[in-house]
Amino acid sequence: LSLNPGKVYLTGVSQGGIGTWGMASDAAHASRFAAIAPVCGGFVHGNKARRAANLADTPVWAFHGANDVIVPSYISAKLVDALRKAGASEDDARATIYPEAPTPPGWPTSVGHASTIPTYANPDLYAWLLRHRLA
């Protein structure tokens, strides 16, 4: 198996989305990923401004459901907005907020926490990831 170290991407859902934001913004790991795609995530601890600054050179496309009652979507929107205010381009700091994200199968209705369904079915995500590589 061959691995291209310039094309390592990170994505995760819910707590994995929180882990995606957290790992990619940790100073020890900030330069390891060509791009990240957190789904329904956000920062839960640490200095948020410093952690966001560590993402200055990492393209981010965040996904979230506006109707998510588990992890509020404003978290993803605020983080992407902070990246843009810090100088990231619209292509390198993106947020897709689904007006009505699905509910995970078997969960109560109206939870809106299954943004993975439209996200990982979107071929544009994979094309966007593959456009990015580490120098």
N, CA, C and O of each residue as an XYZ file, in Angstrom:
540
protein
N       0.845     -1.173      0.000
C       0.000      0.000      0.000
C       0.894      1.241      0.000
O       1.826      1.353      0.797
N       0.595      2.154     -0.895
C       1.348      3.397     -1.000
C       0.499      4.549     -0.471
O      -0.705      4.607     -0.721
N       1.120      5.447      0.247
C       0.425      6.584      0.822
C       1.118      7.861      0.385
O       2.344      7.959      0.442
N       0.337      8.837     -0.051
C       0.868     10.131     -0.438
C       0.770     11.061      0.779
O      -0.325     11.521      1.102
N       1.878     11.346      1.455
C       1.818     12.171      2.665
C       1.351     13.603      2.406
O       0.983     14.301      3.350
N       1.358     14.046      1.181
C       0.871     15.387      0.855
C      -0.633     15.443      0.702
O      -1.210     16.523      0.579
N      -1.281     14.267      0.709
C      -2.730     14.215      0.528
C      -3.384     13.418      1.649
O      -4.062     12.419      1.410
N      -3.169     13.876      2.862
C      -3.813     13.267      4.018
C      -4.931     14.209      4.456
O      -4.696     15.388      4.718
N      -6.147     13.674      4.532
C      -7.328     14.462      4.864
C      -7.938     13.930      6.148
O      -7.755     12.763      6.495
N      -8.659     14.785      6.847
C      -9.276     14.397      8.110
C     -10.741     14.792      8.088
O     -11.087     15.919      7.734
N     -11.598     13.857      8.469
C     -13.023     14.128      8.601
C     -13.553     13.301      9.765
O     -12.965     12.286     10.138
N     -14.643     13.736     10.322
C     -15.276     13.023     11.413
C     -16.657     13.594     11.650
O     -16.975     14.702     11.218
N     -17.476     12.812     12.347
C     -18.876     13.165     12.544
C     -19.189     13.276     14.034
O     -18.792     12.419     14.824
N     -19.891     14.320     14.408
C     -20.322     14.544     15.780
C     -19.097     14.645     16.686
O     -18.328     15.598     16.557
N     -18.892     13.698     17.592
C     -17.683     13.761     18.412
C     -16.437     13.628     17.535
O     -15.387     14.184     17.858
N     -16.551     12.899     16.438
C     -15.446     12.821     15.482
C     -15.229     14.149     14.767
O     -14.100     14.484     14.409
N     -16.310     14.912     14.555
C     -16.185     16.264     13.994
C     -15.513     17.197     14.974
O     -14.714     18.049     14.585
N     -15.836     17.039     16.253
C     -15.158     17.802     17.292
C     -13.684     17.428     17.310
O     -12.816     18.293     17.428
N     -13.405     16.129     17.192
C     -12.020     15.659     17.144
C     -11.287     16.148     15.910
O     -10.087     16.421     15.966
N     -11.999     16.263     14.792
C     -11.386     16.780     13.560
C     -10.936     18.217     13.754
O      -9.792     18.558     13.453
N     -11.839     19.070     14.260
C     -11.471     20.461     14.538
C     -10.320     20.501     15.538
O      -9.356     21.246     15.359
N     -10.429     19.695     16.591
C      -9.436     19.727     17.658
C      -8.065     19.259     17.220
O      -7.065     19.917     17.507
N      -8.001     18.131     16.531
C      -6.699     17.604     16.121
C      -6.033     18.506     15.094
O      -4.841     18.796     15.197
N      -6.798     18.950     14.105
C      -6.214     19.783     13.049
C      -5.774     21.144     13.567
O      -4.904     21.779     12.972
N      -6.366     21.603     14.675
C      -6.009     22.922     15.200
C      -5.012     22.845     16.347
O      -4.588     23.877     16.867
N      -4.640     21.661     16.740
C      -3.627     21.495     17.780
C      -2.264     21.795     17.159
O      -1.954     21.306     16.072
N      -1.463     22.586     17.835
C      -0.168     23.011     17.278
C       0.698     21.824     16.863
O       1.466     21.930     15.907
N       0.590     20.711     17.556
C       1.415     19.537     17.241
C       0.978     18.845     15.957
O       1.754     18.094     15.367
N      -0.261     19.089     15.514
C      -0.782     18.391     14.335
C      -1.222     19.324     13.212
O      -1.640     18.855     12.153
N      -1.136     20.627     13.422
C      -1.729     21.603     12.505
C      -1.233     21.486     11.070
O      -1.971     21.831     10.146
N      -0.030     21.019     10.854
C       0.502     20.966      9.482
C       0.457     19.563      8.888
O       1.106     19.319      7.871
N      -0.272     18.648      9.475
C      -0.319     17.266      8.985
C      -1.361     17.003      7.918
O      -1.260     16.019      7.186
N      -2.366     17.872      7.816
C      -3.503     17.578      6.960
C      -3.595     18.554      5.791
O      -3.432     19.763      5.957
N      -3.859     18.009      4.615
C      -4.010     18.840      3.425
C      -5.327     19.610      3.464
O      -5.424     20.709      2.917
N      -6.339     19.035      4.109
C      -7.645     19.678      4.264
C      -8.443     18.867      5.274
O      -8.171     17.690      5.509
N      -9.439     19.528      5.868
C     -10.314     18.827      6.798
C     -11.780     19.079      6.443
O     -12.127     20.096      5.843
N     -12.638     18.114      6.835
C     -14.073     18.228      6.592
C     -14.836     17.757      7.830
O     -15.334     16.631      7.862
N     -14.930     18.614      8.849
C     -15.688     18.240     10.048
C     -17.189     18.268      9.776
O     -17.690     19.154      9.084
N     -17.896     17.287     10.328
C     -19.345     17.196     10.158
C     -19.985     17.230     11.546
O     -19.677     16.396     12.398
N     -20.864     18.186     11.765
C     -21.565     18.344     13.052
C     -20.593     18.473     14.209
O     -20.830     17.893     15.269
N     -19.521     19.205     14.046
C     -18.512     19.310     15.101
C     -18.293     20.733     15.549
O     -19.038     21.642     15.181
N     -17.255     20.914     16.352
C     -16.872     22.230     16.846
C     -15.825     22.074     17.923
O     -15.454     20.953     18.273
N     -15.341     23.188     18.456
C     -14.373     23.145     19.557
C     -15.125     23.001     20.873
O     -16.173     23.615     21.075
N     -14.586     22.199     21.749
C     -15.210     22.066     23.062
C     -14.317     22.550     24.195
O     -14.812     22.812     25.291
N     -13.021     22.674     23.963
C     -12.127     23.127     25.032
C     -10.929     23.846     24.431
O     -10.698     23.811     23.222
N     -10.180     24.493     25.303
C      -8.971     25.181     24.857
C      -9.254     26.599     24.400
O     -10.402     27.039     24.353
N      -8.191     27.299     24.066
C      -8.272     28.665     23.582
C      -8.741     28.633     22.128
O      -7.962     28.328     21.225
N     -10.011     28.949     21.909
C     -10.604     28.834     20.577
C      -9.926     29.744     19.554
O      -9.738     29.345     18.405
N      -9.561     30.946     19.954
C      -8.909     31.878     19.024
C      -7.546     31.337     18.587
O      -7.211     31.368     17.403
N      -6.764     30.841     19.546
C      -5.448     30.298     19.200
C      -5.589     29.050     18.334
O      -4.846     28.869     17.369
N      -6.549     28.186     18.683
C      -6.735     26.960     17.911
C      -7.190     27.297     16.489
O      -6.740     26.665     15.533
N      -8.066     28.277     16.341
C      -8.506     28.682     15.006
C      -7.333     29.255     14.220
O      -7.218     29.008     13.019
N      -6.468     30.011     14.874
C      -5.291     30.570     14.199
C      -4.375     29.462     13.683
O      -3.726     29.630     12.650
N      -4.316     28.337     14.386
C      -3.491     27.217     13.937
C      -4.007     26.599     12.639
O      -3.282     25.864     11.968
N      -5.254     26.896     12.289
C      -5.850     26.374     11.052
C      -5.676     27.319      9.871
O      -6.231     27.073      8.800
N      -4.927     28.377     10.046
C      -4.803     29.400      9.005
C      -4.392     28.832      7.652
O      -4.820     29.346      6.619
N      -3.580     27.794      7.633
C      -3.096     27.230      6.367
C      -3.766     25.906      6.008
O      -3.333     25.230      5.074
N      -4.808     25.530      6.733
C      -5.498     24.272      6.463
C      -6.876     24.556      5.884
O      -7.705     25.163      6.562
N      -7.146     24.138      4.654
C      -8.490     24.318      4.103
C      -9.521     23.534      4.921
O      -9.283     22.392      5.315
N     -10.660     24.165      5.165
C     -11.733     23.582      5.965
C     -13.042     23.693      5.201
O     -13.390     24.761      4.697
N     -13.763     22.581      5.119
C     -15.144     22.617      4.642
C     -15.972     21.930      5.721
O     -15.943     20.707      5.854
N     -16.701     22.720      6.480
C     -17.520     22.213      7.581
C     -18.954     21.994      7.099
O     -19.463     22.726      6.251
N     -19.584     20.974      7.659
C     -20.957     20.622      7.306
C     -21.774     20.492      8.585
O     -21.293     19.987      9.600
N     -23.028     20.962      8.516
C     -23.862     20.927      9.709
C     -25.326     21.080      9.308
O     -25.630     21.692      8.283
N     -26.221     20.533     10.101
C     -27.649     20.728      9.893
C     -28.143     21.877     10.748
O     -27.853     21.931     11.944
N     -28.885     22.797     10.150
C     -29.442     23.920     10.913
C     -30.404     23.416     11.981
O     -30.615     24.086     12.992
N     -30.981     22.255     11.765
C     -31.940     21.677     12.709
C     -31.293     20.691     13.677
O     -32.001     19.941     14.348
N     -29.970     20.674     13.763
C     -29.257     19.753     14.647
C     -29.482     20.162     16.099
O     -29.105     21.264     16.499
N     -30.094     19.282     16.889
C     -30.344     19.590     18.294
C     -29.284     18.974     19.208
O     -29.331     19.170     20.423
N     -28.335     18.236     18.644
C     -27.271     17.621     19.433
C     -26.073     18.571     19.530
O     -25.604     18.874     20.627
N     -25.585     19.036     18.384
C     -24.495     20.020     18.311
C     -25.027     21.180     17.464
O     -25.251     20.993     16.268
N     -25.233     22.351     18.030
C     -25.825     23.469     17.287
C     -24.973     23.886     16.082
O     -23.745     23.930     16.160
N     -25.636     24.184     14.987
C     -24.939     24.521     13.742
C     -24.196     25.849     13.802
O     -23.256     26.063     13.036
N     -24.604     26.746     14.703
C     -23.920     28.036     14.768
C     -22.438     27.857     15.101
O     -21.626     28.726     14.783
N     -22.081     26.746     15.732
C     -20.679     26.511     16.083
C     -19.837     26.411     14.820
O     -18.804     27.072     14.717
N     -20.258     25.597     13.859
C     -19.511     25.463     12.602
C     -19.474     26.790     11.857
O     -18.433     27.193     11.338
N     -20.617     27.465     11.809
C     -20.684     28.743     11.093
C     -19.734     29.768     11.700
O     -19.048     30.481     10.968
N     -19.685     29.850     13.031
C     -18.791     30.814     13.691
C     -17.323     30.480     13.450
O     -16.510     31.378     13.229
N     -16.982     29.201     13.490
C     -15.585     28.820     13.273
C     -15.140     29.146     11.857
O     -14.033     29.649     11.662
N     -15.971     28.874     10.878
C     -15.621     29.192      9.491
C     -15.549     30.705      9.308
O     -14.668     31.205      8.610
N     -16.466     31.431      9.928
C     -16.423     32.894      9.858
C     -15.125     33.424     10.460
O     -14.527     34.351      9.915
N     -14.688     32.851     11.569
C     -13.426     33.283     12.199
C     -12.245     33.018     11.281
O     -11.322     33.831     11.217
N     -12.254     31.900     10.572
C     -11.173     31.602      9.625
C     -11.149     32.614      8.486
O     -10.080     33.057      8.066
N     -12.322     32.980      7.988
C     -12.383     33.984      6.911
C     -11.900     35.346      7.410
O     -11.175     36.049      6.706
N     -12.300     35.710      8.616
C     -11.838     36.987      9.177
C     -10.336     36.985      9.386
O      -9.703     38.041      9.376
N      -9.762     35.812      9.575
C      -8.307     35.696      9.748
C      -7.584     35.650      8.408
O      -6.359     35.537      8.371
N      -8.333     35.736      7.298
C      -7.699     35.817      5.987
C      -7.883     34.621      5.078
O      -7.388     34.635      3.951
N      -8.578     33.586      5.525
C      -8.806     32.421      4.656
C      -9.765     32.796      3.531
O     -10.704     33.565      3.731
N      -9.518     32.247      2.360
C     -10.403     32.502      1.219
C     -11.726     31.761      1.424
O     -11.834     30.883      2.280
N     -12.724     32.130      0.626
C     -14.016     31.447      0.704
C     -13.885     29.979      0.348
O     -14.626     29.150      0.876
N     -12.954     29.640     -0.538
C     -12.771     28.233     -0.900
C     -12.040     27.457      0.196
O     -12.261     26.256      0.349
N     -11.186     28.117      0.948
C     -10.415     27.447      1.993
C     -11.090     27.481      3.363
O     -10.597     26.865      4.308
N     -12.202     28.188      3.480
C     -12.987     28.200      4.716
C     -14.454     28.213      4.292
O     -15.044     29.263      4.038
N     -15.013     27.017      4.226
C     -16.377     26.858      3.723
C     -17.257     26.244      4.799
O     -16.792     25.483      5.647
N     -18.530     26.588      4.748
C     -19.520     25.938      5.603
C     -20.762     25.653      4.775
O     -21.285     26.532      4.088
N     -21.217     24.437      4.849
C     -22.502     24.072      4.269
C     -23.421     23.755      5.432
O     -23.203     22.802      6.180
N     -24.457     24.575      5.570
C     -25.452     24.375      6.614
C     -26.731     23.914      5.918
O     -27.374     24.674      5.195
N     -27.078     22.661      6.152
C     -28.295     22.109      5.558
C     -29.507     22.606      6.337
O     -29.540     22.487      7.561
N     -30.518     23.169      5.641
C     -31.705     23.647      6.359
C     -32.399     22.528      7.149
O     -32.871     22.757      8.262
N     -32.458     21.349      6.587
C     -33.115     20.206      7.236
C     -32.237     18.971      7.068
O     -32.437     18.188      6.140
N     -31.286     18.798      7.943
C     -30.459     17.593      7.899
C     -31.294     16.411      8.380
O     -32.182     16.574      9.216
N     -31.009     15.227      7.854
C     -31.773     14.059      8.291
C     -31.492     13.704      9.750
O     -30.537     14.182     10.361
N     -32.341     12.867     10.269
C     -32.152     12.305     11.601
C     -31.521     10.933     11.435
O     -31.920     10.185     10.542
N     -30.544     10.578     12.271
C     -29.946      9.251     12.153
C     -31.004      8.149     12.250
O     -31.923      8.242     13.064
N     -30.877      7.112     11.425
C     -31.849      6.017     11.476
C     -31.972      5.447     12.897
O     -30.973      5.197     13.572
N     -33.210      5.250     13.325
C     -33.463      4.684     14.639
C     -33.532      5.704     15.759
O     -33.870      5.350     16.888
N     -33.221      6.964     15.476
C     -33.276      8.018     16.499
C     -34.668      8.647     16.490
O     -35.425      8.468     15.535
N     -35.005      9.380     17.548
C     -36.283     10.123     17.529
C     -36.293     11.126     16.375
O     -35.234     11.539     15.900
N     -37.458     11.507     15.935
C     -37.567     12.441     14.815
C     -37.090     13.836     15.208
O     -37.004     14.169     16.390
N     -36.789     14.630     14.212
C     -36.403     16.038     14.341
C     -35.087     16.264     15.062
O     -34.891     17.325     15.656
N     -34.187     15.303     15.029
C     -32.890     15.483     15.666
C     -31.939     16.211     14.725
O     -31.151     17.039     15.182
N     -31.986     15.925     13.416
C     -31.172     16.649     12.438
C     -29.682     16.463     12.582
O     -28.914     17.351     12.212
N     -29.250     15.329     13.111
C     -27.828     15.125     13.400
C     -27.142     14.181     12.410
O     -26.038     13.706     12.676
N     -27.775     13.911     11.288
C     -27.187     13.002     10.295
C     -26.763     13.752      9.036
O     -27.113     13.360      7.924
N     -26.018     14.818      9.216
C     -25.507     15.566      8.063
C     -24.550     14.724      7.233
O     -24.225     15.086      6.102
N     -24.103     13.620      7.778
C     -23.230     12.716      7.027
C     -23.897     12.202      5.774
O     -23.230     11.996      4.761
N     -25.204     11.990      5.818
C     -25.900     11.394      4.677
C     -25.728     12.262      3.435
O     -25.254     11.753      2.420
N     -26.092     13.564      3.460
C     -25.854     14.369      2.256
C     -24.378     14.722      2.052
O     -23.936     14.896      0.917
N     -23.620     14.829      3.135
C     -22.218     15.245      3.008
C     -21.386     14.201      2.289
O     -20.741     14.503      1.285
N     -21.395     12.984      2.788
C     -20.532     11.952      2.215
C     -21.059     11.410      0.886
O     -20.360     10.655      0.210
N     -22.287     11.787      0.503
C     -22.824     11.430     -0.809
C     -22.530     12.510     -1.852
O     -22.895     12.361     -3.018
N     -21.875     13.590     -1.440
C     -21.614     14.740     -2.313
C     -20.265     14.581     -3.017
O     -19.226     14.696     -2.369
N     -20.256     14.320     -4.327
C     -18.976     14.161     -5.033
C     -18.121     15.436     -5.023
O     -16.903     15.361     -5.184
N     -18.748     16.600     -4.836
C     -17.982     17.850     -4.778
C     -17.037     17.873     -3.578
O     -15.968     18.479     -3.646
N     -17.420     17.221     -2.483
C     -16.534     17.155     -1.318
C     -15.232     16.462     -1.683
O     -14.155     16.949     -1.341
N     -15.317     15.339     -2.367
C     -14.111     14.577     -2.697
C     -13.246     15.317     -3.724
O     -12.018     15.281     -3.645
N     -13.883     15.979     -4.676
C     -13.128     16.786     -5.640
C     -12.419     17.937     -4.924
O     -11.267     18.246     -5.226
N     -13.119     18.572     -3.968
C     -12.525     19.672     -3.207
C     -11.344     19.173     -2.382
O     -10.289     19.807     -2.375
N     -11.501     18.055     -1.690
C     -10.399     17.500     -0.905
C      -9.184     17.246     -1.790
O      -8.068     17.635     -1.446
N      -9.398     16.603     -2.912
C      -8.276     16.206     -3.768
C      -7.581     17.386     -4.445
O      -6.467     17.237     -4.946
N      -8.222     18.553     -4.465
C      -7.544     19.756     -4.995
C      -6.489     20.279     -4.037
O      -5.644     21.088     -4.421
N      -6.532     19.827     -2.803
C      -5.611     20.329     -1.777
C      -4.528     19.306     -1.473
O      -4.773     18.102     -1.408
N      -3.328     19.828     -1.291
C      -2.198     18.985     -0.914
C      -1.223     19.820     -0.094
O      -1.160     21.043     -0.226
N      -0.477     19.143      0.742
C       0.549     19.839      1.509
C       1.716     20.183      0.603
O       2.010     19.460     -0.348
N       2.367     21.274      0.899
C       3.513     21.705      0.063
C       4.715     20.787      0.259
O       5.759     20.996     -0.359
